[in-house]
């Protein structure tokens, strides 16, 4: 979600825009001229800043009634240099956007706190550094605030007291700030009863018991993004009372405990991200009530239970689901009888679990599937053309470390164009799969331990794909490496260890960074 999704008061056109160009107030024109004099504009975005009427200048909007400058929108102007405090003369400013510039690590100007009329402030990714000035707490009318910064300069905040004063806020983004000292962040945010969007991801938040707040005031929240903070907490009870919540991202937050049945109360939820935590227990059956979900990420936890039993009740109502990531858990069960309901599914990642049984041919009903990863399970059986008949959008196919046997006709021409293929440990051979010659976009091929015998085909070194990684280790490949290998200009990783290759080692492409030719009968010197 971005600012266009929030109906903050300063957004209404009638406040700061008009088809008619108002007359400019001379003192405010002087303030803008002084700002332009001290700033550097490498892209020439301020070339229109001349003449008497500053209301016609690029990025400047004035009130039709009063002529005061009320909007200064210089976002993505890539400015640098010094910010002249003359801007404080724009006393009626409602909207200020200096984002996507590079001010070289200078502190956020304290004078911004004097814009008492300000409702929109975006100075994100603008190269500011130092400590957030507490004067920003004076902006009591502010509805939108974005200070996020992921550049080389660090912005810190000693506390959140200044935030607690911004009681009109509906959108707050302090992502990538360094907030380790702000132990009061949750209590301060709880003062913002109108808040709809809270983004504090990658902010080095201190360890926080999210249940330390018993009575919440921010009941209007629609988006919570706290990912990549070591909170060391359990899931808080107050989350389940946020009836308008559509996006919840608490990935990589060192969360522990179970996911409670109360999750099913969040009927508006479209995205849930709880990946890379220490959550345990079963996936709650109450998720069957979350029919608006588009993206589920519960990967890299300690979740257990029978997935097929839970899925039969959970997924039938999830007609909008596009991404399902349950990788790296302890889930059991089978793949039959539940995924057919998910016609919108684009990404399915169930890798690194303990799923068993076969891959049903009904997987081919997922017409929108682009990414399929069921590697590192206990799956068995034959895979034929029927499994892939309708998967024309498939981009990545990763079936490695299962007991699959791939049985397709020599003349098979797949409906898809892969960029990634992982069949390590599957029985693909004895012949090298000829259908790969049709994959002109493929970048990564892993056919290690795939039962391949005989010589590699010449086309593998010459065909038109941008192949960057090839692994055919642990097979019974014979013959010699061709001199044409040097023409594989995109190749970065080549692993052919534990085969029966012989002859001289040819020149390698300059692009190769990882090379393993060990346990063969090759001679000569390494390139």
C-alpha positions as CSV (number, residue, x, y, z in Angstrom):
1,X,0.0,0.0,0.0
2,X,1.2,3.5,-0.7
3,X,-0.1,7.1,-0.2
4,X,-2.5,6.8,-3.0
5,X,-4.4,4.1,-1.0
6,X,-4.9,6.4,2.0
7,X,-7.6,9.1,1.9
8,X,-5.6,11.6,4.0
9,X,-7.1,15.1,4.2
10,X,-4.2,16.7,2.4
11,X,-4.9,14.6,-0.6
12,X,-8.0,16.4,-1.8
13,X,-7.3,18.4,-4.9
14,X,-9.4,21.4,-3.8
15,X,-7.0,22.1,-1.0
16,X,-3.9,22.6,-2.9
17,X,-4.5,22.4,-6.6
18,X,-6.5,24.4,-9.1
19,X,-6.8,24.6,-12.9
20,X,-6.2,28.4,-12.5
21,X,-2.7,29.6,-11.5
22,X,-2.9,31.9,-8.5
23,X,-0.7,35.0,-8.1
24,X,2.5,34.4,-6.1
25,X,3.2,36.1,-2.8
26,X,6.6,37.9,-3.1
27,X,8.0,36.7,0.3
28,X,7.3,33.1,-0.6
29,X,8.8,33.5,-4.0
30,X,12.0,34.9,-2.3
31,X,12.0,31.8,0.0
32,X,11.9,29.5,-3.0
33,X,14.6,31.4,-4.9
34,X,16.9,31.1,-1.8
35,X,16.1,27.4,-1.7
36,X,16.9,27.0,-5.4
37,X,20.2,29.0,-5.0
38,X,21.5,26.6,-2.3
39,X,20.3,23.4,-3.9
40,X,21.9,21.4,-6.7
41,X,19.6,20.2,-9.5
42,X,21.7,17.8,-11.7
43,X,18.7,16.8,-13.8
44,X,17.5,20.4,-14.4
45,X,14.1,19.7,-12.9
46,X,13.8,23.2,-11.5
47,X,14.5,24.9,-14.8
48,X,11.1,26.6,-14.7
49,X,11.9,28.4,-11.5
50,X,12.2,31.9,-12.8
51,X,9.9,34.8,-13.4
52,X,7.5,36.6,-11.0
53,X,4.8,34.0,-10.5
54,X,6.2,31.1,-8.5
55,X,2.8,29.4,-8.6
56,X,3.6,28.3,-12.1
57,X,6.9,26.8,-11.2
58,X,7.5,23.0,-11.5
59,X,6.4,21.2,-8.3
60,X,4.8,24.3,-6.7
61,X,1.1,24.7,-6.2
62,X,-0.7,27.7,-4.6
63,X,-4.1,28.3,-3.0
64,X,-6.5,29.8,-5.5
65,X,-8.0,32.0,-2.9
66,X,-5.0,33.3,-1.0
67,X,-2.0,32.8,-3.3
68,X,0.0,31.1,-0.6
69,X,2.3,28.2,-1.6
70,X,0.6,25.1,-0.1
71,X,2.2,22.3,-2.0
72,X,5.9,21.7,-2.7
73,X,6.2,18.4,-4.6
74,X,9.8,17.7,-5.5
75,X,9.7,13.9,-5.1
76,X,12.1,12.0,-7.4
77,X,13.8,15.3,-8.5
78,X,17.2,13.8,-7.3
79,X,18.3,17.0,-5.7
80,X,21.4,17.4,-3.5
81,X,23.3,20.2,-1.7
82,X,22.1,22.3,1.2
83,X,18.5,22.9,2.2
84,X,18.1,26.6,2.8
85,X,16.0,27.4,6.0
86,X,14.3,30.0,3.9
87,X,11.7,27.3,3.2
88,X,10.4,28.0,6.7
89,X,8.8,31.1,5.1
90,X,6.2,28.9,3.4
91,X,4.0,29.1,6.5
92,X,0.8,27.7,4.8
93,X,2.5,24.6,3.4
94,X,0.1,21.6,3.5
95,X,2.2,19.2,1.4
96,X,6.0,18.7,1.3
97,X,7.7,16.0,-0.7
98,X,11.5,15.9,-1.0
99,X,11.8,12.1,-1.5
100,X,14.3,10.3,-3.7
101,X,17.1,12.9,-3.4
102,X,20.5,12.8,-1.9
103,X,21.3,15.4,0.7
104,X,24.5,13.7,1.7
105,X,23.7,12.6,5.3
106,X,22.7,16.0,6.7
107,X,20.1,15.9,9.5
108,X,16.4,16.4,8.8
109,X,15.9,20.2,9.1
110,X,14.4,21.2,12.4
111,X,12.5,24.0,10.8
112,X,10.2,21.4,9.1
113,X,8.5,21.3,12.6
114,X,7.3,24.9,12.1
115,X,4.9,24.0,9.3
116,X,1.9,23.9,11.5
117,X,-0.5,23.4,8.5
118,X,1.4,20.4,7.1
119,X,-0.7,17.3,6.4
120,X,1.6,15.4,4.1
121,X,5.4,14.9,4.6
122,X,7.5,12.6,2.5
123,X,11.3,12.9,2.9
124,X,12.0,9.2,2.3
125,X,15.1,7.9,0.6
126,X,16.5,11.5,0.5
127,X,19.9,10.9,2.0
128,X,19.2,12.4,5.4
129,X,21.1,11.2,8.5
130,X,21.4,11.8,12.2
131,X,18.6,11.9,14.8
132,X,15.0,12.7,13.9
133,X,14.4,16.2,15.3
134,X,11.7,16.1,18.0
135,X,10.2,19.3,16.4
136,X,8.4,17.0,14.0
137,X,6.1,16.3,16.9
138,X,4.7,19.8,16.4
139,X,3.0,18.7,13.2
140,X,-0.3,17.9,14.9
141,X,-2.3,18.1,11.6
142,X,0.0,15.6,9.8
143,X,-1.9,12.7,8.2
144,X,1.0,11.2,6.1
145,X,4.6,10.7,7.3
146,X,7.3,8.8,5.4
147,X,10.9,9.0,6.7
148,X,11.9,5.6,5.4
149,X,15.5,5.4,4.3
150,X,17.6,2.5,3.0
151,X,20.7,4.3,1.8
152,X,24.2,4.6,3.3
153,X,23.1,7.3,5.8
154,X,21.5,6.2,9.1
155,X,18.6,8.0,10.7
156,X,18.0,7.3,14.4
157,X,15.4,8.1,16.9
158,X,16.1,8.2,20.6
159,X,12.5,7.8,21.6
160,X,9.0,7.9,20.1
161,X,7.6,10.6,22.2
162,X,7.4,12.9,19.2
163,X,5.4,10.3,17.3
164,X,2.8,10.1,20.1
165,X,1.9,13.7,19.4
166,X,1.0,13.2,15.8
167,X,-2.6,12.1,16.6
168,X,-3.9,12.9,13.1
169,X,-1.6,10.4,11.4
170,X,-3.1,7.8,9.2
171,X,0.1,6.7,7.4
172,X,3.5,6.2,9.2
173,X,6.6,4.7,7.5
174,X,9.8,4.7,9.5
175,X,11.3,1.6,7.7
176,X,15.1,1.2,7.8
177,X,15.6,3.8,10.5
178,X,17.7,2.7,13.5
179,X,15.2,2.6,16.3
180,X,17.0,0.3,18.8
181,X,16.8,3.0,21.6
182,X,13.1,3.6,21.1
183,X,11.8,1.2,23.8
184,X,8.5,3.2,23.9
185,X,7.6,2.7,20.2
186,X,4.6,0.5,20.8
187,X,3.1,2.7,23.5
188,X,3.6,5.8,21.3
189,X,2.0,4.2,18.2
190,X,-0.9,3.2,20.4
191,X,-1.7,6.9,20.8
192,X,-2.5,7.2,17.1
193,X,-6.2,6.3,17.0
194,X,-6.6,7.2,13.3
195,X,-3.6,5.2,12.0
196,X,-4.3,3.0,9.1
197,X,-0.8,2.1,7.8
198,X,2.2,1.3,10.1
199,X,5.5,0.4,8.4
200,X,8.5,-0.1,10.7
201,X,10.3,-2.9,8.8
202,X,14.1,-3.4,9.1
203,X,14.2,-0.7,11.8
204,X,16.2,-2.5,14.5
205,X,13.3,-2.3,16.9
206,X,14.2,-3.4,20.4
207,X,12.9,-6.7,21.8
208,X,9.3,-6.0,22.6
209,X,6.6,-7.9,24.3
210,X,3.8,-7.2,21.8
211,X,1.3,-8.2,24.5
212,X,2.5,-5.3,26.8
213,X,-0.3,-3.2,25.4
214,X,-3.6,-4.5,26.7
215,X,-6.0,-1.8,25.5
216,X,-5.4,-0.7,21.9
217,X,-6.4,2.6,20.3
218,X,-5.2,2.0,16.8
219,X,-8.2,-0.1,15.8
220,X,-8.4,1.4,12.3
221,X,-5.1,-0.3,11.2
222,X,-5.2,-1.8,7.8
223,X,-1.5,-2.5,7.3
224,X,1.1,-3.7,9.8
225,X,4.6,-4.2,8.5
226,X,7.2,-5.0,11.2
227,X,9.3,-7.5,9.4
228,X,13.0,-8.0,10.0
229,X,13.0,-6.8,13.6
230,X,14.1,-9.1,16.5
231,X,11.0,-8.5,18.7
232,X,11.3,-11.9,20.6
233,X,7.6,-12.0,21.3
234,X,4.6,-14.2,20.8
235,X,1.8,-13.1,18.6
236,X,-0.2,-10.4,20.4
237,X,-3.9,-10.9,21.3
238,X,-4.8,-7.4,20.1
239,X,-4.1,-8.2,16.5
240,X,-7.1,-10.4,16.2
241,X,-9.4,-7.4,17.0
242,X,-8.2,-5.4,14.0
243,X,-11.3,-6.1,11.9
244,X,-10.0,-3.9,9.0
245,X,-6.6,-5.4,8.7
246,X,-5.7,-6.4,5.2
247,X,-1.9,-6.8,5.3
248,X,0.0,-8.3,8.3
249,X,3.8,-8.8,7.9
250,X,5.7,-10.0,11.0
251,X,8.2,-12.1,9.0
252,X,11.7,-12.5,10.6
253,X,10.7,-11.1,14.0
254,X,11.8,-14.0,16.3
255,X,8.2,-14.8,17.1
256,X,7.5,-18.0,19.0
257,X,4.4,-19.9,20.2
258,X,1.3,-21.0,18.3
259,X,-0.9,-19.3,15.7
260,X,-4.2,-19.1,17.5
261,X,-7.6,-19.8,16.1
262,X,-8.5,-16.1,16.5
263,X,-6.6,-15.6,13.2
264,X,-9.9,-16.5,11.5
265,X,-11.5,-13.3,12.8
266,X,-9.4,-11.2,10.3
267,X,-11.9,-11.6,7.5
268,X,-10.4,-8.6,5.5
269,X,-6.9,-10.1,5.5
270,X,-5.3,-10.3,2.0
271,X,-1.7,-10.9,3.0
272,X,-0.3,-12.7,6.0
273,X,3.5,-12.9,6.4
274,X,4.7,-14.9,9.4
275,X,7.7,-16.5,7.7
276,X,11.1,-17.1,9.3
277,X,10.0,-17.2,12.9
278,X,9.8,-20.0,15.5
279,X,6.0,-20.6,15.4
280,X,4.9,-24.1,16.2
281,X,1.8,-26.2,16.3
282,X,-0.7,-26.8,13.6
283,X,-2.0,-24.3,11.0
284,X,-5.3,-23.1,12.5
285,X,-8.4,-24.5,10.7
286,X,-10.0,-21.1,11.3
287,X,-8.1,-19.9,8.2
288,X,-10.9,-21.4,6.3
289,X,-12.8,-18.2,7.0
290,X,-10.1,-16.0,5.4
291,X,-11.6,-16.0,1.9
292,X,-9.9,-12.7,0.8
293,X,-6.4,-14.0,1.1
294,X,-4.1,-13.4,-1.8
295,X,-0.7,-14.2,-0.3
296,X,0.2,-16.7,2.5
297,X,3.7,-17.0,3.8
298,X,4.2,-19.2,6.8
299,X,7.5,-20.6,5.6
300,X,10.6,-21.3,7.8
301,X,8.8,-22.1,11.1
302,X,8.2,-25.3,13.1
303,X,4.6,-25.8,12.0
304,X,3.4,-29.4,12.1
305,X,0.3,-31.4,11.4
306,X,-1.3,-33.0,8.3
307,X,-1.5,-30.5,5.5
308,X,-3.9,-32.4,3.3
309,X,-6.5,-32.7,6.1
310,X,-6.2,-29.0,7.0
311,X,-6.1,-27.9,3.3
312,X,-9.4,-29.6,2.4
313,X,-11.2,-27.3,4.8
314,X,-9.0,-24.2,4.4
315,X,-8.6,-23.6,0.7
316,X,-12.0,-24.1,-1.0
317,X,-13.0,-20.5,-0.2
318,X,-9.6,-19.0,-1.1
319,X,-10.5,-18.3,-4.8
320,X,-8.2,-15.3,-4.9
321,X,-5.1,-17.0,-3.5
322,X,-2.0,-16.4,-5.7
323,X,0.9,-17.2,-3.5
324,X,1.2,-20.1,-1.0
325,X,4.5,-20.5,0.8
326,X,4.7,-23.2,3.5
327,X,8.3,-24.2,2.9
328,X,10.7,-25.4,5.6
329,X,8.3,-26.6,8.2
330,X,7.4,-30.1,9.6
331,X,4.2,-30.6,7.6
332,X,3.0,-34.1,6.7
333,X,0.2,-35.4,4.4
334,X,-0.3,-35.7,0.7
335,X,-0.8,-33.4,-2.3
336,X,-3.9,-35.1,-3.6
337,X,-7.4,-33.7,-3.3
338,X,-7.0,-30.1,-2.2
339,X,-5.0,-27.9,-4.6
340,X,-7.5,-28.1,-7.4
341,X,-9.6,-25.4,-5.8
342,X,-6.9,-22.8,-6.1
343,X,-7.4,-21.7,-9.7
344,X,-5.7,-18.3,-9.2
345,X,-2.5,-19.8,-7.7
346,X,0.7,-18.6,-9.2
347,X,3.3,-19.6,-6.6
348,X,3.3,-22.9,-4.7
349,X,6.3,-23.6,-2.4
350,X,5.9,-26.6,-0.1
351,X,9.6,-27.5,-0.1
352,X,11.5,-28.9,2.9
353,X,8.6,-30.6,4.6
354,X,7.7,-34.3,5.1
355,X,5.0,-34.6,2.5
356,X,4.5,-38.1,1.0
357,X,2.6,-39.8,-1.8
358,X,2.5,-38.9,-5.5
359,X,2.2,-35.6,-7.4
360,X,-1.3,-35.9,-8.9
361,X,-1.8,-35.0,-12.6
362,X,-4.5,-32.6,-11.4
363,X,-1.6,-30.2,-10.7
364,X,-2.0,-29.3,-14.4
365,X,-5.3,-27.6,-13.6
366,X,-3.4,-24.7,-12.0
367,X,-3.3,-22.8,-15.2
368,X,-1.7,-19.6,-13.7
369,X,1.1,-21.4,-12.0
370,X,4.5,-19.8,-12.5
371,X,6.6,-21.3,-9.6
372,X,6.4,-24.8,-8.3
373,X,8.8,-26.0,-5.6
374,X,8.1,-29.3,-3.8
375,X,11.7,-30.3,-3.3
376,X,13.1,-32.0,-0.2
377,X,10.0,-34.0,0.7
378,X,9.2,-37.8,0.6
379,X,7.2,-37.8,-2.7
380,X,7.3,-40.7,-5.1
381,X,6.0,-41.8,-8.4
382,X,6.3,-41.1,-12.1
383,X,6.0,-37.7,-13.7
384,X,4.7,-37.6,-17.3
385,X,3.6,-35.0,-19.9
386,X,0.1,-35.1,-18.2
387,X,1.4,-33.3,-15.2
388,X,2.5,-30.3,-17.2
389,X,-0.1,-30.2,-20.0
390,X,-1.6,-26.9,-19.2
391,X,1.2,-25.2,-17.3
392,X,2.2,-22.8,-20.1
393,X,3.1,-20.0,-17.6
394,X,5.5,-22.1,-15.5
395,X,8.8,-20.4,-15.0
396,X,10.5,-22.4,-12.2
397,X,10.1,-26.1,-11.6
398,X,12.0,-27.5,-8.6
399,X,11.3,-31.2,-7.7
400,X,14.7,-32.1,-6.3
401,X,15.4,-34.6,-3.5
402,X,12.3,-36.7,-4.0
403,X,11.9,-40.2,-5.4
404,X,10.4,-39.0,-8.7
405,X,10.9,-40.8,-12.1
406,X,10.5,-38.5,-15.1
407,X,9.0,-40.4,-18.0
408,X,8.3,-38.3,-21.1
409,X,8.5,-39.0,-24.8
410,X,11.7,-38.2,-26.6
411,X,9.7,-35.9,-28.9
412,X,8.0,-34.0,-26.0
413,X,7.8,-30.3,-26.5
414,X,6.8,-28.6,-23.1
415,X,4.2,-25.9,-23.1
416,X,6.3,-23.8,-20.8
417,X,9.6,-21.8,-21.0
418,X,11.5,-22.3,-17.7
419,X,14.3,-20.1,-16.2
420,X,14.9,-22.6,-13.4
421,X,14.9,-26.4,-13.3
422,X,15.8,-28.4,-10.3
423,X,15.6,-32.2,-10.6
424,X,18.5,-33.2,-8.4
425,X,18.0,-36.7,-7.1
426,X,15.1,-37.5,-9.5
427,X,15.5,-40.3,-12.0
428,X,15.7,-38.5,-15.3
429,X,18.1,-40.6,-17.3
430,X,19.6,-42.6,-18.8
431,X,19.5,-40.1,-21.6
432,X,20.0,-36.4,-21.2
433,X,16.6,-34.8,-21.5
434,X,16.2,-33.6,-25.1
435,X,13.2,-31.4,-24.2
436,X,15.6,-29.0,-22.5
437,X,16.7,-27.9,-26.0
438,X,13.4,-26.1,-26.3
439,X,14.0,-24.0,-23.1
440,X,15.6,-20.9,-24.6
441,X,15.2,-18.8,-21.4
442,X,16.7,-21.2,-18.9
443,X,19.3,-19.9,-16.5
444,X,19.7,-22.7,-13.9
445,X,19.7,-26.4,-14.5
446,X,20.3,-28.9,-11.7
447,X,20.4,-32.5,-12.9
448,X,22.7,-33.9,-10.2
449,X,22.3,-37.5,-9.3
450,X,19.7,-37.9,-12.0
451,X,20.7,-41.3,-13.5
452,X,22.1,-39.8,-16.7
453,X,24.6,-41.9,-18.7
454,X,26.6,-41.3,-21.8
455,X,28.0,-38.1,-23.4
456,X,26.5,-34.7,-22.9
457,X,24.9,-33.4,-26.1
458,X,26.8,-30.7,-28.0
459,X,23.8,-28.3,-27.9
460,X,24.0,-27.9,-24.2
461,X,27.0,-25.6,-24.7
462,X,25.7,-23.9,-27.8
463,X,22.0,-23.4,-27.5
464,X,20.6,-19.9,-27.1
465,X,19.6,-19.8,-23.4
466,X,21.3,-17.4,-21.0
467,X,22.4,-20.4,-18.8
468,X,24.3,-19.3,-15.7
469,X,24.4,-22.5,-13.7
470,X,24.7,-26.1,-14.7
471,X,25.0,-29.0,-12.3
472,X,25.2,-32.6,-13.7
473,X,27.3,-34.0,-10.9
474,X,27.0,-37.6,-9.5
475,X,25.9,-39.1,-12.8
476,X,27.7,-41.5,-15.2
477,X,28.6,-39.0,-17.9
478,X,31.3,-40.0,-20.3
479,X,33.2,-38.4,-23.2
480,X,35.2,-35.2,-23.3
481,X,34.4,-31.6,-22.5
482,X,34.2,-29.7,-25.9
483,X,36.4,-26.8,-26.8
484,X,33.1,-24.9,-27.6
485,X,32.4,-24.7,-23.8
486,X,34.4,-21.4,-23.9
487,X,31.6,-19.9,-25.8
488,X,29.1,-20.2,-22.9
489,X,29.5,-16.6,-22.1
490,X,26.8,-16.4,-19.4
491,X,28.0,-19.5,-17.4
492,X,28.9,-18.7,-13.8
493,X,28.7,-22.1,-12.0
494,X,29.7,-25.4,-13.6
495,X,29.6,-28.6,-11.5
496,X,30.4,-31.9,-13.3
497,X,32.1,-33.7,-10.4
498,X,31.8,-37.5,-9.9
499,X,31.4,-38.6,-13.5
500,X,33.5,-40.5,-16.1
501,X,34.8,-37.6,-18.2
502,X,38.2,-37.9,-19.7
503,X,40.6,-35.9,-22.0
504,X,42.0,-32.4,-21.6
505,X,40.4,-29.7,-19.6
506,X,39.3,-27.0,-22.2
507,X,39.4,-23.3,-21.8
508,X,36.6,-22.0,-19.7
509,X,34.5,-18.8,-20.2
510,X,35.8,-15.8,-18.3
511,X,32.4,-15.6,-16.6
512,X,32.9,-18.8,-14.6
513,X,33.3,-18.2,-10.9
514,X,32.5,-21.7,-9.4
515,X,34.0,-24.7,-11.2
516,X,34.0,-28.3,-9.9
517,X,35.5,-31.0,-12.2
518,X,36.7,-33.3,-9.4
519,X,36.4,-37.1,-9.4
520,X,36.7,-37.5,-13.2
521,X,39.5,-38.7,-15.5
522,X,40.4,-35.3,-16.8
523,X,44.0,-34.2,-17.5
524,X,45.8,-31.0,-18.2
525,X,45.9,-27.8,-16.2
526,X,43.1,-25.8,-14.8
527,X,42.3,-22.6,-16.9
